[in-house]
Amino acid sequence: MNQLVLDYIISLTNLYGLVHKDKVIEIYNMQNNDQINTEIIDSIMEPPLKSLIITALLKYTKNISSPSLL
C-alpha cells in the first residue's frame, strides 16, 4: 500500500504542485477500499524522503521564479 500512496502523492504533486496531506488522504480514500490516515502519510514522509521532496520543491520553485530563456 505504501507504494500506491507514494504514487498518489507524486501524481497529485505533478498535477497541483504542493498538496496538503489531508487532500491526499481525501482523494486516496475516495478511490480505494483500503483507507489511509495521517499516520500512514507521516510514515511515508519520514526522512530522507521528506528532505528529498523539500529539496526538489525548492529547485522547482526556484526555476519557476527565474525561468531560463531559450
N, C-alpha and C positions, 0 to 999 in steps of 0.2 A: 504493500500500500504506500510506503514512503516514496517509492519512485513515481507512482502515479500522482501523488500530492506535489512532489517536486516538479513534475511535468506541468501540472496546473499552474504552479507559481511562475514558472518560466513563460508559459503561454500567455498568462494574464499580464505579466510584465511586458512582454513583447507587444501586446495589444494596447495596453493602457498606460504604460510607464510604471510609476510607483503605484502599488496596490496594497491597501491595508489588509492585514491578515484576516480581519473579520470578513472582508469581502471575499477573500479566497475561500474561507470556510463556508460562507453562504453559497457561493457558486458551486463548489465541490459537492456540498451536501444536497443541493438541488438535483445534481446529475448522477449521484452514486448512492447505492444502498448502504455501503459502509460509510458511516458518518464519522467526521473528524471534529476536533475541537482545538482550542488554543494550545493545549499541551503538545499535541502532535505537531502543530506548526512550529512551536518553540523548540521542540527536539530536533526538527529538521534544520532549523536555523542556528544550531549550535556552531561555535567556531570550529573549524576555519571557514565553513561555508558562509557564515554571516559576514566575515571580513572580506571574502572574495566577492560577494554580492555588493557590498558597500563600495569596494574599490571599482568594480565595473560600473556602478551607477555614477560615481564621481567622474570617471572618464567619460561616460556618456553625456552627462550634463555639461561637462567642460566643452565637449565637441559641439553641443547644441548652442552654447552661449557664444562660441567663437568659431563658426563654421569656416572651413577652408574654402578658398576659391579654386575652382577647377579651371 
